[in-house]
Amino acid sequence: MDQPTPHPAPSGSEAQPVVCARCGTEAPDGAPPTWTCSVENGTRQYFCVDCARANLRAIEGRLDSSWW
Ligand SMILES: [Zn+2]
């Protein structure tokens, strides 16, 4: 019996459905390349394109020179 392998994910992490941490948009096939992945306190969070843009300034604002 043949077993089709539609998505040979290397680690499996990208095949899991993800939800935008900001607006709740779901991505059943995993986070698209356009989404932004942010790790905060050990928890991986995803942001859709729109939210990533809206969040970009806030994220960059937190990572200013004082972060070094
Ligand atoms: Zn979103």
N, CA, C, O and the ligand as a Tripos MOL2 file, in Angstrom:
@<TRIPOS>MOLECULE
protein
  273   271    69     0     0
PROTEIN
NO_CHARGES

@<TRIPOS>ATOM
      1 N           0.8530   -1.2060    0.0000 N.3       1 MET1
      2 CA          0.0000    0.0000    0.0000 C.3       1 MET1
      3 C           0.8860    1.2520    0.0000 C.2       1 MET1
      4 O           1.8240    1.3730    0.7880 O.2       1 MET1
      5 N           0.5670    2.1540   -0.8850 N.am      2 ASP2
      6 CA          1.3630    3.3800   -0.9470 C.3       2 ASP2
      7 C           0.9000    4.3750    0.1160 C.2       2 ASP2
      8 O          -0.2950    4.5230    0.3730 O.2       2 ASP2
      9 N           1.8400    5.0280    0.7070 N.am      3 GLN3
     10 CA          1.4990    6.0540    1.6910 C.3       3 GLN3
     11 C           2.0140    7.4070    1.2060 C.2       3 GLN3
     12 O           3.2110    7.6880    1.2690 O.2       3 GLN3
     13 N           1.1160    8.2160    0.7330 N.am      4 PRO4
     14 CA          1.5410    9.5420    0.2540 C.3       4 PRO4
     15 C           2.0250   10.4200    1.3980 C.2       4 PRO4
     16 O           1.4290   10.4280    2.4750 O.2       4 PRO4
     17 N           3.0810   11.1420    1.1710 N.am      5 THR5
     18 CA          3.6050   12.0610    2.1920 C.3       5 THR5
     19 C           3.4840   13.4960    1.6700 C.2       5 THR5
     20 O           4.4000   14.0130    1.0290 O.2       5 THR5
     21 N           2.3750   14.1130    1.9450 N.am      6 PRO6
     22 CA          2.1010   15.4560    1.4030 C.3       6 PRO6
     23 C           3.0710   16.5130    1.9040 C.2       6 PRO6
     24 O           3.5060   17.3730    1.1380 O.2       6 PRO6
     25 N           3.4060   16.4540    3.1680 N.am      7 HIS7
     26 CA          4.2850   17.4910    3.7130 C.3       7 HIS7
     27 C           5.4020   16.8500    4.5280 C.2       7 HIS7
     28 O           5.2380   16.6090    5.7240 O.2       7 HIS7
     29 N           6.5110   16.5800    3.9030 N.am      8 PRO8
     30 CA          7.6440   16.0200    4.6580 C.3       8 PRO8
     31 C           8.3350   17.0850    5.4820 C.2       8 PRO8
     32 O           9.3960   17.5820    5.1060 O.2       8 PRO8
     33 N           7.7350   17.4300    6.5950 N.am      9 ALA9
     34 CA          8.3330   18.4560    7.4550 C.3       9 ALA9
     35 C           9.5560   17.8940    8.1540 C.2       9 ALA9
     36 O           9.5060   16.7910    8.6970 O.2       9 ALA9
     37 N          10.6500   18.6350    8.1470 N.am     10 PRO10
     38 CA         11.8950   18.1370    8.7540 C.3      10 PRO10
     39 C          11.7520   17.9070   10.2480 C.2      10 PRO10
     40 O          12.1560   16.8560   10.7440 O.2      10 PRO10
     41 N          11.1980   18.8440   10.9660 N.am     11 SER11
     42 CA         11.0820   18.6990   12.4130 C.3      11 SER11
     43 C           9.6210   18.5830   12.8460 C.2      11 SER11
     44 O           9.3290   18.2050   13.9810 O.2      11 SER11
     45 N           8.7180   18.9070   11.9440 N.am     12 GLY12
     46 CA          7.3070   18.8000   12.2870 C.3      12 GLY12
     47 C           6.7520   20.0700   12.9000 C.2      12 GLY12
     48 O           5.5390   20.2080   13.0560 O.2      12 GLY12
     49 N           7.6130   20.9800   13.2430 N.am     13 SER13
     50 CA          7.1280   22.1750   13.9270 C.3      13 SER13
     51 C           6.3430   23.0730   12.9780 C.2      13 SER13
     52 O           5.4540   23.8070   13.4120 O.2      13 SER13
     53 N           6.6650   23.0210   11.6860 N.am     14 GLU14
     54 CA          6.0110   23.9250   10.7580 C.3      14 GLU14
     55 C           4.7280   23.3450   10.1970 C.2      14 GLU14
     56 O           4.0110   24.0120    9.4500 O.2      14 GLU14
     57 N           4.4400   22.1150   10.5510 N.am     15 ALA15
     58 CA          3.2240   21.4920   10.0320 C.3      15 ALA15
     59 C           2.0640   21.6610   11.0020 C.2      15 ALA15
     60 O           0.9350   21.2670   10.7080 O.2      15 ALA15
     61 N           2.3410   22.2350   12.1320 N.am     16 GLN16
     62 CA          1.2860   22.4140   13.1210 C.3      16 GLN16
     63 C           0.5210   23.6980   12.8390 C.2      16 GLN16
     64 O           1.1010   24.7020   12.4250 O.2      16 GLN16
     65 N          -0.7780   23.6560   13.0670 N.am     17 PRO17
     66 CA         -1.5750   24.8660   12.8840 C.3      17 PRO17
     67 C          -1.1550   25.9390   13.8840 C.2      17 PRO17
     68 O          -0.9140   25.6650   15.0600 O.2      17 PRO17
     69 N          -1.0760   27.1440   13.3890 N.am     18 VAL18
     70 CA         -0.6820   28.2410   14.2640 C.3      18 VAL18
     71 C          -1.7540   29.3280   14.2300 C.2      18 VAL18
     72 O          -2.5230   29.4320   13.2740 O.2      18 VAL18
     73 N          -1.7880   30.1070   15.2540 N.am     19 VAL19
     74 CA         -2.7680   31.1870   15.3510 C.3      19 VAL19
     75 C          -2.0310   32.4850   15.6330 C.2      19 VAL19
     76 O          -1.1290   32.5360   16.4700 O.2      19 VAL19
     77 N          -2.4210   33.5080   14.9370 N.am     20 CYS20
     78 CA         -1.8170   34.8150   15.1730 C.3      20 CYS20
     79 C          -2.0740   35.2300   16.6210 C.2      20 CYS20
     80 O          -3.2100   35.2290   17.0960 O.2      20 CYS20
     81 N          -0.9970   35.5800   17.3000 N.am     21 ALA21
     82 CA         -1.1130   35.8950   18.7230 C.3      21 ALA21
     83 C          -1.8140   37.2270   18.9550 C.2      21 ALA21
     84 O          -2.1600   37.5740   20.0850 O.2      21 ALA21
     85 N          -2.0170   37.9610   17.8800 N.am     22 ARG22
     86 CA         -2.5830   39.3070   18.0600 C.3      22 ARG22
     87 C          -4.0480   39.3570   17.6340 C.2      22 ARG22
     88 O          -4.8990   39.8180   18.3950 O.2      22 ARG22
     89 N          -4.3470   38.8830   16.4170 N.am     23 CYS23
     90 CA         -5.7170   39.0150   15.9240 C.3      23 CYS23
     91 C          -6.4400   37.6700   15.8740 C.2      23 CYS23
     92 O          -7.6550   37.6290   15.6830 O.2      23 CYS23
     93 N          -5.7040   36.5700   16.0440 N.am     24 GLY24
     94 CA         -6.3470   35.2770   16.1150 C.3      24 GLY24
     95 C          -6.5640   34.6050   14.7720 C.2      24 GLY24
     96 O          -7.2760   33.6040   14.6940 O.2      24 GLY24
     97 N          -5.9690   35.1330   13.7160 N.am     25 THR25
     98 CA         -6.0830   34.5100   12.4090 C.3      25 THR25
     99 C          -5.4100   33.1370   12.4290 C.2      25 THR25
    100 O          -4.2920   32.9930   12.9240 O.2      25 THR25
    101 N          -6.0980   32.1370   11.8900 N.am     26 GLU26
    102 CA         -5.5640   30.7850   11.9360 C.3      26 GLU26
    103 C          -4.8600   30.4160   10.6380 C.2      26 GLU26
    104 O          -5.2900   30.8020    9.5510 O.2      26 GLU26
    105 N          -3.7810   29.6700   10.7680 N.am     27 ALA27
    106 CA         -3.0710   29.1290    9.6130 C.3      27 ALA27
    107 C          -2.9750   27.6150    9.8050 C.2      27 ALA27
    108 O          -2.0410   27.1260   10.4410 O.2      27 ALA27
    109 N          -3.9420   26.8740    9.2560 N.am     28 PRO28
    110 CA         -4.0590   25.4300    9.5240 C.3      28 PRO28
    111 C          -2.8380   24.6340    9.0620 C.2      28 PRO28
    112 O          -2.5180   23.5910    9.6320 O.2      28 PRO28
    113 N          -2.1630   25.1290    8.0310 N.am     29 ASP29
    114 CA         -1.0310   24.3870    7.4680 C.3      29 ASP29
    115 C           0.2950   24.8670    8.0330 C.2      29 ASP29
    116 O           1.3470   24.5880    7.4580 O.2      29 ASP29
    117 N           0.2610   25.5710    9.1310 N.am     30 GLY30
    118 CA          1.4870   26.1030    9.6960 C.3      30 GLY30
    119 C           1.6740   27.5430    9.2870 C.2      30 GLY30
    120 O           0.9740   28.0530    8.4120 O.2      30 GLY30
    121 N           2.6160   28.1870    9.9220 N.am     31 ALA31
    122 CA          2.8300   29.6000    9.6570 C.3      31 ALA31
    123 C           3.3770   29.8080    8.2570 C.2      31 ALA31
    124 O           4.3980   29.2170    7.9040 O.2      31 ALA31
    125 N           2.7230   30.6330    7.4510 N.am     32 PRO32
    126 CA          3.2530   30.9740    6.1300 C.3      32 PRO32
    127 C           4.5820   31.7060    6.2580 C.2      32 PRO32
    128 O           4.8790   32.2770    7.3080 O.2      32 PRO32
    129 N           5.3840   31.6930    5.1970 N.am     33 PRO33
    130 CA          6.6880   32.3650    5.2400 C.3      33 PRO33
    131 C           6.5740   33.8500    5.5390 C.2      33 PRO33
    132 O           7.5210   34.4820    6.0060 O.2      33 PRO33
    133 N           5.4040   34.3910    5.2620 N.am     34 THR34
    134 CA          5.2270   35.8320    5.4610 C.3      34 THR34
    135 C           4.9370   36.1760    6.9150 C.2      34 THR34
    136 O           5.0140   37.3340    7.3250 O.2      34 THR34
    137 N           4.6040   35.1550    7.6770 N.am     35 TRP35
    138 CA          4.3160   35.4180    9.0820 C.3      35 TRP35
    139 C           5.6010   35.6170    9.8560 C.2      35 TRP35
    140 O           6.6770   35.1940    9.4330 O.2      35 TRP35
    141 N           5.4680   36.2660   10.9880 N.am     36 THR36
    142 CA          6.6220   36.5240   11.8340 C.3      36 THR36
    143 C           6.5570   35.6470   13.0730 C.2      36 THR36
    144 O           5.5250   35.5500   13.7370 O.2      36 THR36
    145 N           7.6730   35.0170   13.3650 N.am     37 CYS37
    146 CA          7.7370   34.1890   14.5720 C.3      37 CYS37
    147 C           8.5490   34.9150   15.6340 C.2      37 CYS37
    148 O           9.6750   35.3470   15.3900 O.2      37 CYS37
    149 N           7.9650   35.0380   16.7970 N.am     38 SER38
    150 CA          8.6410   35.7130   17.8950 C.3      38 SER38
    151 C           8.6440   34.8230   19.1250 C.2      38 SER38
    152 O           7.6070   34.2840   19.5120 O.2      38 SER38
    153 N           9.7990   34.6720   19.7310 N.am     39 VAL39
    154 CA          9.8880   33.8460   20.9300 C.3      39 VAL39
    155 C           9.9590   34.7490   22.1480 C.2      39 VAL39
    156 O          10.8960   35.5310   22.3150 O.2      39 VAL39
    157 N           8.9610   34.6240   22.9820 N.am     40 GLU40
    158 CA          8.9440   35.4430   24.1870 C.3      40 GLU40
    159 C           8.8000   34.5490   25.4020 C.2      40 GLU40
    160 O           7.8430   33.7820   25.5080 O.2      40 GLU40
    161 N           9.7450   34.6490   26.3140 N.am     41 ASN41
    162 CA          9.7230   33.8480   27.5390 C.3      41 ASN41
    163 C           9.6590   32.3530   27.2300 C.2      41 ASN41
    164 O           9.0390   31.5840   27.9650 O.2      41 ASN41
    165 N          10.3010   31.9520   26.1410 N.am     42 GLY42
    166 CA         10.3340   30.5390   25.7980 C.3      42 GLY42
    167 C           9.1040   30.0740   25.0420 C.2      42 GLY42
    168 O           9.0260   28.9110   24.6450 O.2      42 GLY42
    169 N           8.1430   30.9620   24.8370 N.am     43 THR43
    170 CA          6.9400   30.5920   24.1110 C.3      43 THR43
    171 C           6.9910   31.1700   22.6970 C.2      43 THR43
    172 O           7.2350   32.3610   22.5010 O.2      43 THR43
    173 N           6.7570   30.3020   21.7270 N.am     44 ARG44
    174 CA          6.8090   30.7610   20.3470 C.3      44 ARG44
    175 C           5.4760   31.3830   19.9550 C.2      44 ARG44
    176 O           4.4250   30.7570   20.0920 O.2      44 ARG44
    177 N           5.5230   32.5970   19.4760 N.am     45 GLN45
    178 CA          4.3090   33.2840   19.0680 C.3      45 GLN45
    179 C           4.4190   33.6890   17.6080 C.2      45 GLN45
    180 O           5.4910   34.0560   17.1260 O.2      45 GLN45
    181 N           3.2840   33.6140   16.9120 N.am     46 TYR46
    182 CA          3.2660   33.9650   15.5000 C.3      46 TYR46
    183 C           2.3990   35.1920   15.2810 C.2      46 TYR46
    184 O           1.4010   35.4080   15.9690 O.2      46 TYR46
    185 N           2.8100   35.9890   14.3020 N.am     47 PHE47
    186 CA          2.0200   37.1610   13.9380 C.3      47 PHE47
    187 C           1.8080   37.1440   12.4370 C.2      47 PHE47
    188 O           2.7420   36.9170   11.6680 O.2      47 PHE47
    189 N           0.5590   37.3900   12.0240 N.am     48 CYS48
    190 CA          0.2650   37.4220   10.6050 C.3      48 CYS48
    191 C           0.9020   38.6680    9.9810 C.2      48 CYS48
    192 O           1.5000   39.4880   10.6780 O.2      48 CYS48
    193 N           0.7660   38.7930    8.6770 N.am     49 VAL49
    194 CA          1.4550   39.8680    7.9710 C.3      49 VAL49
    195 C           1.0290   41.2330    8.5010 C.2      49 VAL49
    196 O           1.8630   42.0940    8.7800 O.2      49 VAL49
    197 N          -0.2620   41.4120    8.6320 N.am     50 ASP50
    198 CA         -0.7670   42.7070    9.0770 C.3      50 ASP50
    199 C          -0.3060   43.0280   10.4920 C.2      50 ASP50
    200 O           0.1220   44.1440   10.7850 O.2      50 ASP50
    201 N          -0.4010   42.0330   11.3570 N.am     51 CYS51
    202 CA         -0.0240   42.2670   12.7430 C.3      51 CYS51
    203 C           1.4860   42.4170   12.8780 C.2      51 CYS51
    204 O           1.9670   43.1600   13.7340 O.2      51 CYS51
    205 N           2.2220   41.7190   12.0420 N.am     52 ALA52
    206 CA          3.6760   41.8380   12.0920 C.3      52 ALA52
    207 C           4.0880   43.2630   11.7510 C.2      52 ALA52
    208 O           4.9880   43.8330   12.3670 O.2      52 ALA52
    209 N           3.4110   43.8220   10.7600 N.am     53 ARG53
    210 CA          3.7290   45.2060   10.3950 C.3      53 ARG53
    211 C           3.3730   46.1500   11.5260 C.2      53 ARG53
    212 O           4.1220   47.0690   11.8560 O.2      53 ARG53
    213 N           2.2060   45.9000   12.1140 N.am     54 ALA54
    214 CA          1.7630   46.7710   13.2020 C.3      54 ALA54
    215 C           2.6490   46.6000   14.4250 C.2      54 ALA54
    216 O           2.8360   47.5290   15.2120 O.2      54 ALA54
    217 N           3.1870   45.4070   14.5690 N.am     55 ASN55
    218 CA          3.9920   45.1060   15.7470 C.3      55 ASN55
    219 C           5.4540   45.4500   15.5670 C.2      55 ASN55
    220 O           6.2160   45.5270   16.5310 O.2      55 ASN55
    221 N           5.8360   45.6560   14.3140 N.am     56 LEU56
    222 CA          7.2610   45.8030   14.0100 C.3      56 LEU56
    223 C           7.8790   46.9430   14.8050 C.2      56 LEU56
    224 O           8.9660   46.8050   15.3670 O.2      56 LEU56
    225 N           7.1960   48.0400   14.8460 N.am     57 ARG57
    226 CA          7.7520   49.1930   15.5550 C.3      57 ARG57
    227 C           7.8460   48.9210   17.0450 C.2      57 ARG57
    228 O           8.8000   49.3300   17.7070 O.2      57 ARG57
    229 N           6.8430   48.2240   17.5640 N.am     58 ALA58
    230 CA          6.8720   47.9130   18.9830 C.3      58 ALA58
    231 C           8.0070   46.9560   19.2990 C.2      58 ALA58
    232 O           8.6820   47.0920   20.3200 O.2      58 ALA58
    233 N           8.2150   45.9790   18.4100 N.am     59 ILE59
    234 CA          9.2860   45.0090   18.6270 C.3      59 ILE59
    235 C          10.6360   45.6960   18.5320 C.2      59 ILE59
    236 O          11.5130   45.4790   19.3690 O.2      59 ILE59
    237 N          10.8010   46.5230   17.5140 N.am     60 GLU60
    238 CA         12.0770   47.2170   17.3630 C.3      60 GLU60
    239 C          12.2950   48.1990   18.5090 C.2      60 GLU60
    240 O          13.4250   48.4450   18.9300 O.2      60 GLU60
    241 N          11.1930   48.7550   19.0040 N.am     61 GLY61
    242 CA         11.3020   49.6970   20.1010 C.3      61 GLY61
    243 C          11.8360   49.0480   21.3630 C.2      61 GLY61
    244 O          12.5290   49.6780   22.1620 O.2      61 GLY61
    245 N          11.4990   47.7640   21.5280 N.am     62 ARG62
    246 CA         11.9880   47.0640   22.7160 C.3      62 ARG62
    247 C          13.4380   46.6480   22.5650 C.2      62 ARG62
    248 O          14.1590   46.4890   23.5510 O.2      62 ARG62
    249 N          13.8610   46.4730   21.3100 N.am     63 LEU63
    250 CA         15.2160   45.9930   21.0710 C.3      63 LEU63
    251 C          16.1290   47.1540   20.6980 C.2      63 LEU63
    252 O          16.8910   47.0670   19.7350 O.2      63 LEU63
    253 N          16.0520   48.2160   21.4440 N.am     64 ASP64
    254 CA         16.9270   49.3430   21.1330 C.3      64 ASP64
    255 C          18.3110   49.1060   21.7390 C.2      64 ASP64
    256 O          18.6250   47.9970   22.1700 O.2      64 ASP64
    257 N          19.1260   50.1450   21.7680 N.am     65 SER65
    258 CA         20.5130   49.9740   22.1830 C.3      65 SER65
    259 C          20.6210   49.4880   23.6280 C.2      65 SER65
    260 O          21.6110   48.8520   23.9880 O.2      65 SER65
    261 N          19.6360   49.7730   24.4440 N.am     66 SER66
    262 CA         19.7130   49.3770   25.8440 C.3      66 SER66
    263 C          19.6520   47.8640   26.0040 C.2      66 SER66
    264 O          20.0210   47.3200   27.0450 O.2      66 SER66
    265 N          19.1740   47.1830   24.9380 N.am     67 TRP67
    266 CA         19.0700   45.7310   25.0030 C.3      67 TRP67
    267 C          20.4440   45.0820   25.0450 C.2      67 TRP67
    268 O          20.5800   43.9650   25.5440 O.2      67 TRP67
    269 N          21.4640   45.7590   24.5340 N.am     68 TRP68
    270 CA         22.8100   45.2150   24.5600 C.3      68 TRP68
    271 C          23.3920   45.4150   25.9620 C.2      68 TRP68
    272 O          24.5320   45.0280   26.2180 O.2      68 TRP68
    273 ZN         -2.7870   38.9120   13.0740 Zn       69 ZN69
@<TRIPOS>BOND
     1     1     2 1
     2     2     3 1
     3     3     4 2
     4     3     5 am
     5     5     6 1
     6     6     7 1
     7     7     8 2
     8     7     9 am
     9     9    10 1
    10    10    11 1
    11    11    12 2
    12    11    13 am
    13    13    14 1
    14    14    15 1
    15    15    16 2
    16    15    17 am
    17    17    18 1
    18    18    19 1
    19    19    20 2
    20    19    21 am
    21    21    22 1
    22    22    23 1
    23    23    24 2
    24    23    25 am
    25    25    26 1
    26    26    27 1
    27    27    28 2
    28    27    29 am
    29    29    30 1
    30    30    31 1
    31    31    32 2
    32    31    33 am
    33    33    34 1
    34    34    35 1
    35    35    36 2
    36    35    37 am
    37    37    38 1
    38    38    39 1
    39    39    40 2
    40    39    41 am
    41    41    42 1
    42    42    43 1
    43    43    44 2
    44    43    45 am
    45    45    46 1
    46    46    47 1
    47    47    48 2
    48    47    49 am
    49    49    50 1
    50    50    51 1
    51    51    52 2
    52    51    53 am
    53    53    54 1
    54    54    55 1
    55    55    56 2
    56    55    57 am
    57    57    58 1
    58    58    59 1
    59    59    60 2
    60    59    61 am
    61    61    62 1
    62    62    63 1
    63    63    64 2
    64    63    65 am
    65    65    66 1
    66    66    67 1
    67    67    68 2
    68    67    69 am
    69    69    70 1
    70    70    71 1
    71    71    72 2
    72    71    73 am
    73    73    74 1
    74    74    75 1
    75    75    76 2
    76    75    77 am
    77    77    78 1
    78    78    79 1
    79    79    80 2
    80    79    81 am
    81    81    82 1
    82    82    83 1
    83    83    84 2
    84    83    85 am
    85    85    86 1
    86    86    87 1
    87    87    88 2
    88    87    89 am
    89    89    90 1
    90    90    91 1
    91    91    92 2
    92    91    93 am
    93    93    94 1
    94    94    95 1
    95    95    96 2
    96    95    97 am
    97    97    98 1
    98    98    99 1
    99    99   100 2
   100    99   101 am
   101   101   102 1
   102   102   103 1
   103   103   104 2
   104   103   105 am
   105   105   106 1
   106   106   107 1
   107   107   108 2
   108   107   109 am
   109   109   110 1
   110   110   111 1
   111   111   112 2
   112   111   113 am
   113   113   114 1
   114   114   115 1
   115   115   116 2
   116   115   117 am
   117   117   118 1
   118   118   119 1
   119   119   120 2
   120   119   121 am
   121   121   122 1
   122   122   123 1
   123   123   124 2
   124   123   125 am
   125   125   126 1
   126   126   127 1
   127   127   128 2
   128   127   129 am
   129   129   130 1
   130   130   131 1
   131   131   132 2
   132   131   133 am
   133   133   134 1
   134   134   135 1
   135   135   136 2
   136   135   137 am
   137   137   138 1
   138   138   139 1
   139   139   140 2
   140   139   141 am
   141   141   142 1
   142   142   143 1
   143   143   144 2
   144   143   145 am
   145   145   146 1
   146   146   147 1
   147   147   148 2
   148   147   149 am
   149   149   150 1
   150   150   151 1
   151   151   152 2
   152   151   153 am
   153   153   154 1
   154   154   155 1
   155   155   156 2
   156   155   157 am
   157   157   158 1
   158   158   159 1
   159   159   160 2
   160   159   161 am
   161   161   162 1
   162   162   163 1
   163   163   164 2
   164   163   165 am
   165   165   166 1
   166   166   167 1
   167   167   168 2
   168   167   169 am
   169   169   170 1
   170   170   171 1
   171   171   172 2
   172   171   173 am
   173   173   174 1
   174   174   175 1
   175   175   176 2
   176   175   177 am
   177   177   178 1
   178   178   179 1
   179   179   180 2
   180   179   181 am
   181   181   182 1
   182   182   183 1
   183   183   184 2
   184   183   185 am
   185   185   186 1
   186   186   187 1
   187   187   188 2
   188   187   189 am
   189   189   190 1
   190   190   191 1
   191   191   192 2
   192   191   193 am
   193   193   194 1
   194   194   195 1
   195   195   196 2
   196   195   197 am
   197   197   198 1
   198   198   199 1
   199   199   200 2
   200   199   201 am
   201   201   202 1
   202   202   203 1
   203   203   204 2
   204   203   205 am
   205   205   206 1
   206   206   207 1
   207   207   208 2
   208   207   209 am
   209   209   210 1
   210   210   211 1
   211   211   212 2
   212   211   213 am
   213   213   214 1
   214   214   215 1
   215   215   216 2
   216   215   217 am
   217   217   218 1
   218   218   219 1
   219   219   220 2
   220   219   221 am
   221   221   222 1
   222   222   223 1
   223   223   224 2
   224   223   225 am
   225   225   226 1
   226   226   227 1
   227   227   228 2
   228   227   229 am
   229   229   230 1
   230   230   231 1
   231   231   232 2
   232   231   233 am
   233   233   234 1
   234   234   235 1
   235   235   236 2
   236   235   237 am
   237   237   238 1
   238   238   239 1
   239   239   240 2
   240   239   241 am
   241   241   242 1
   242   242   243 1
   243   243   244 2
   244   243   245 am
   245   245   246 1
   246   246   247 1
   247   247   248 2
   248   247   249 am
   249   249   250 1
   250   250   251 1
   251   251   252 2
   252   251   253 am
   253   253   254 1
   254   254   255 1
   255   255   256 2
   256   255   257 am
   257   257   258 1
   258   258   259 1
   259   259   260 2
   260   259   261 am
   261   261   262 1
   262   262   263 1
   263   263   264 2
   264   263   265 am
   265   265   266 1
   266   266   267 1
   267   267   268 2
   268   267   269 am
   269   269   270 1
   270   270   271 1
   271   271   272 2
@<TRIPOS>SUBSTRUCTURE
     1 MET1         2 RESIDUE 1 A MET
     2 ASP2         6 RESIDUE 1 A ASP
     3 GLN3        10 RESIDUE 1 A GLN
     4 PRO4        14 RESIDUE 1 A PRO
     5 THR5        18 RESIDUE 1 A THR
     6 PRO6        22 RESIDUE 1 A PRO
     7 HIS7        26 RESIDUE 1 A HIS
     8 PRO8        30 RESIDUE 1 A PRO
     9 ALA9        34 RESIDUE 1 A ALA
    10 PRO10       38 RESIDUE 1 A PRO
    11 SER11       42 RESIDUE 1 A SER
    12 GLY12       46 RESIDUE 1 A GLY
    13 SER13       50 RESIDUE 1 A SER
    14 GLU14       54 RESIDUE 1 A GLU
    15 ALA15       58 RESIDUE 1 A ALA
    16 GLN16       62 RESIDUE 1 A GLN
    17 PRO17       66 RESIDUE 1 A PRO
    18 VAL18       70 RESIDUE 1 A VAL
    19 VAL19       74 RESIDUE 1 A VAL
    20 CYS20       78 RESIDUE 1 A CYS
    21 ALA21       82 RESIDUE 1 A ALA
    22 ARG22       86 RESIDUE 1 A ARG
    23 CYS23       90 RESIDUE 1 A CYS
    24 GLY24       94 RESIDUE 1 A GLY
    25 THR25       98 RESIDUE 1 A THR
    26 GLU26      102 RESIDUE 1 A GLU
    27 ALA27      106 RESIDUE 1 A ALA
    28 PRO28      110 RESIDUE 1 A PRO
    29 ASP29      114 RESIDUE 1 A ASP
    30 GLY30      118 RESIDUE 1 A GLY
    31 ALA31      122 RESIDUE 1 A ALA
    32 PRO32      126 RESIDUE 1 A PRO
    33 PRO33      130 RESIDUE 1 A PRO
    34 THR34      134 RESIDUE 1 A THR
    35 TRP35      138 RESIDUE 1 A TRP
    36 THR36      142 RESIDUE 1 A THR
    37 CYS37      146 RESIDUE 1 A CYS
    38 SER38      150 RESIDUE 1 A SER
    39 VAL39      154 RESIDUE 1 A VAL
    40 GLU40      158 RESIDUE 1 A GLU
    41 ASN41      162 RESIDUE 1 A ASN
    42 GLY42      166 RESIDUE 1 A GLY
    43 THR43      170 RESIDUE 1 A THR
    44 ARG44      174 RESIDUE 1 A ARG
    45 GLN45      178 RESIDUE 1 A GLN
    46 TYR46      182 RESIDUE 1 A TYR
    47 PHE47      186 RESIDUE 1 A PHE
    48 CYS48      190 RESIDUE 1 A CYS
    49 VAL49      194 RESIDUE 1 A VAL
    50 ASP50      198 RESIDUE 1 A ASP
    51 CYS51      202 RESIDUE 1 A CYS
    52 ALA52      206 RESIDUE 1 A ALA
    53 ARG53      210 RESIDUE 1 A ARG
    54 ALA54      214 RESIDUE 1 A ALA
    55 ASN55      218 RESIDUE 1 A ASN
    56 LEU56      222 RESIDUE 1 A LEU
    57 ARG57      226 RESIDUE 1 A ARG
    58 ALA58      230 RESIDUE 1 A ALA
    59 ILE59      234 RESIDUE 1 A ILE
    60 GLU60      238 RESIDUE 1 A GLU
    61 GLY61      242 RESIDUE 1 A GLY
    62 ARG62      246 RESIDUE 1 A ARG
    63 LEU63      250 RESIDUE 1 A LEU
    64 ASP64      254 RESIDUE 1 A ASP
    65 SER65      258 RESIDUE 1 A SER
    66 SER66      262 RESIDUE 1 A SER
    67 TRP67      266 RESIDUE 1 A TRP
    68 TRP68      270 RESIDUE 1 A TRP
    69 ZN69       273 GROUP 0 **** ****
